[in-house]
Amino acid sequence: MHEGHRKRMYEKLKEGDGLYDHELLEILLFNAYPRKNTNPVAHALLNAFGSLSGVLSASAEQLTAVDGVGENVALYLKCAGECLKRISPSSSGVAVLKSYGDFTEFIKLRLRGKQAETLELYCLEKNGKIVSVLTFTDNEVHKVEVETDYLASMIAKVKPYGILVAHNHLSGNENPSVRDDKFTMELQLICSMNNVCLYDHLIYASDKQIYSYYKTGRMDGIKKNFNFKEVVERQVKNVLGENSDKK
């Protein structure tokens, strides 16, 4: 089955027949996976890094964070990326988010038309360039569950300068739920532990209904109350106070 599919893909490539990014990446991965369907891996990589250029400019460590990508495949893609840089040093299709407007326009493209609640984390360099996209969905309409332990491990592995997070509400109501607040607080605590800046959490209900924790001023309060150092100091004071009372 894979041989027939690969033959058809090679024919499309030969004819220059309008290949999509994921199809080009599929073909590139044929040599890395001689006997495996490369379509799921290609989609996973594009979903993680946002574009073909994003995949080919990612580090080997970032690539291995994607399910199905081992060290050999990561180095293979890294080599292809290095070749691309030498051919065209100025080429870059990686999204760069430098303002609130950039972020809102980006999430409109990412979340518009989704049929299930989806949460995405955009890991950024200091200049706003996206280095990794973490996407989560349970394929349900009204909820998406994310394991905070997994988030913490991924953030520690990617080591971004900052993070933007967004998810959609299919109800049409952009206001955050108690669960949304709790997640934002937990994520802020994880970010502070890893010296990563959490810029904002946007909730997308429609192109004209987008809630921002930053724009409403709530992010400042969350950062203040859920800073790892501050939380530890409060706990220490509480414990010392309890011990003093016992004496």
C-alpha positions in Angstrom: 0.0 0.0 0.0 2.8 2.4 0.9 4.6 1.7 -2.4 1.6 2.7 -4.4 1.1 5.9 -2.5 4.8 6.8 -2.7 4.8 6.2 -6.5 1.8 8.5 -6.8 3.5 11.2 -4.7 6.7 10.9 -6.8 4.7 11.4 -9.9 3.1 14.5 -8.5 6.6 15.8 -7.6 7.9 14.9 -11.1 5.1 16.8 -12.8 5.3 19.7 -10.3 1.6 19.2 -9.6 0.9 21.7 -6.8 2.1 19.7 -3.9 1.0 20.9 -0.4 3.6 21.5 2.3 2.6 18.3 4.1 3.1 16.3 0.9 6.5 17.8 0.3 7.5 16.9 3.8 6.0 13.4 3.4 8.3 12.9 0.3 11.3 14.3 2.2 10.7 11.8 5.0 10.5 8.7 2.6 14.2 8.2 3.0 14.0 8.6 6.7 11.2 6.0 7.0 11.7 3.4 4.3 8.7 1.2 5.4 6.4 3.6 7.2 3.5 5.9 6.3 5.1 9.4 6.7 1.8 11.3 6.4 1.0 11.4 10.2 4.6 12.5 11.0 4.5 15.2 8.4 1.3 16.6 9.8 2.6 16.4 13.3 5.7 18.3 12.4 3.8 21.0 10.6 1.3 21.3 13.4 4.2 21.6 15.9 6.2 24.3 14.0 3.6 26.1 12.0 5.2 25.9 8.6 7.6 23.9 6.4 10.3 26.5 7.1 9.6 26.2 10.8 10.2 22.4 10.6 13.4 22.9 8.7 14.7 25.6 11.0 14.0 23.8 14.2 16.8 22.3 16.4 17.3 18.6 16.7 16.1 18.7 20.3 12.9 20.5 19.4 12.2 18.0 16.5 12.6 15.0 18.8 9.9 16.5 21.1 7.4 15.6 18.3 5.8 12.2 18.5 7.3 9.7 16.1 10.5 11.7 15.5 13.7 10.0 16.7 17.2 11.4 16.8 18.1 10.1 13.3 15.1 11.6 11.7 15.6 14.9 13.6 19.2 15.1 12.3 18.1 14.3 8.8 15.6 17.2 8.9 18.2 19.4 10.5 20.6 18.6 7.7 18.0 19.6 5.1 17.4 22.8 7.0 21.1 23.7 7.0 21.2 23.1 3.2 18.2 25.4 2.8 20.0 28.1 4.8 23.0 27.9 2.6 21.0 28.1 -0.6 18.8 31.0 0.5 20.0 32.6 3.8 17.1 35.1 3.7 14.3 32.6 3.3 12.0 32.4 6.3 8.3 31.4 6.5 8.3 31.2 10.3 5.6 33.3 11.9 6.9 36.2 14.1 4.5 37.6 16.7 5.6 41.1 17.8 2.3 42.7 18.9 -1.1 41.9 20.3 -2.5 42.5 16.7 -0.1 39.9 15.3 -1.2 37.4 17.9 -4.9 37.9 17.3 -4.6 37.6 13.6 -2.5 34.5 14.0 -5.0 32.7 16.2 -7.8 33.6 13.9 -6.0 31.6 11.2 -5.2 28.8 13.6 -8.6 28.4 15.4 -11.2 29.7 12.9 -13.5 26.9 11.9 -12.3 24.3 14.4 -15.0 21.8 15.3 -13.6 20.7 18.6 -12.1 22.7 21.5 -8.4 23.1 20.9 -5.7 24.6 23.0 -2.4 25.8 21.6 0.9 27.0 23.1 3.2 29.1 21.0 6.8 29.0 22.2 8.7 32.1 21.2 12.2 33.4 20.9 12.9 36.9 22.3 12.3 38.5 18.9 8.8 36.9 18.7 9.7 34.1 16.3 7.7 30.9 16.9 10.0 28.0 17.6 7.4 25.4 18.5 3.6 25.0 18.6 2.1 22.6 21.2 -1.5 21.6 20.2 -4.0 19.8 22.4 -7.5 18.5 21.7 -9.8 15.8 23.0 -12.0 16.1 20.0 -14.8 17.3 22.3 -16.9 20.4 21.9 -16.8 21.9 25.4 -13.5 20.9 26.9 -9.9 20.0 26.4 -7.7 18.4 29.1 -4.0 19.1 29.3 -1.7 17.4 31.8 0.4 20.0 33.6 3.2 17.5 34.1 3.5 17.1 30.4 3.4 20.8 29.8 6.2 21.3 32.4 8.4 18.7 30.7 7.8 20.2 27.2 8.6 23.7 28.3 11.7 22.6 30.0 12.8 20.8 26.8 12.0 23.5 24.3 13.3 26.3 26.6 11.5 29.2 25.0 12.0 32.8 25.9 8.2 33.4 26.2 4.9 31.7 25.7 1.5 32.8 24.2 -1.5 30.5 24.7 -4.8 30.4 23.0 -7.9 28.2 22.9 -11.3 28.3 21.4 -14.9 28.4 22.8 -17.4 26.8 20.4 -20.3 28.1 22.6 -19.7 31.6 21.1 -19.0 33.1 24.6 -15.4 34.3 24.8 -15.4 34.8 28.6 -13.1 32.5 30.6 -14.4 29.7 32.7 -13.2 28.7 36.2 -11.2 25.9 34.4 -9.6 28.5 32.1 -8.5 30.6 35.1 -7.1 27.5 36.9 -5.2 26.5 33.8 -3.7 30.0 33.3 -2.6 30.1 36.9 -1.0 26.7 36.7 0.8 27.6 33.4 2.1 30.8 34.9 3.5 28.9 37.8 5.2 26.4 35.4 6.6 29.3 33.4 8.0 31.1 36.4 9.7 27.9 37.5 11.5 27.7 34.1 12.2 31.4 33.8 9.8 31.7 30.9 7.5 34.8 30.3 3.8 34.0 29.9 2.6 36.9 27.7 -1.1 36.2 27.3 -3.9 33.7 27.1 -6.5 34.4 24.4 -9.9 32.8 24.2 -11.3 32.7 20.6 -15.1 32.6 20.2 -15.2 34.3 16.8 -13.1 36.8 14.8 -14.9 39.6 16.7 -15.1 37.9 20.1 -11.6 37.3 21.6 -10.9 37.5 25.3 -7.4 38.5 26.4 -6.1 38.0 30.0 -3.4 40.6 29.2 -5.8 43.3 27.8 -8.2 42.9 30.6 -5.4 43.3 33.2 -5.9 39.9 34.7 -2.5 38.5 33.6 -0.6 41.0 35.8 -2.5 39.8 38.9 -1.9 36.1 38.0 1.8 36.7 37.4 2.0 38.4 40.8 0.2 35.8 42.7 1.5 32.7 40.9 5.2 33.5 40.7 7.1 30.4 41.9 9.4 32.4 44.3 6.5 34.3 45.8 4.5 31.1 46.3 7.4 29.4 48.1 8.0 32.4 50.3 4.3 32.5 51.3 4.4 28.8 52.1 7.5 29.2 54.2 6.0 32.1 56.1 2.8 30.0 56.7 4.8 27.0 58.0 7.0 29.2 60.2 4.0 31.0 61.5 2.3 27.7 62.4 5.4 26.4 64.2 5.7 29.7 66.1 2.0 29.4 67.3 2.7 25.8 68.5 5.5 27.0 70.7 
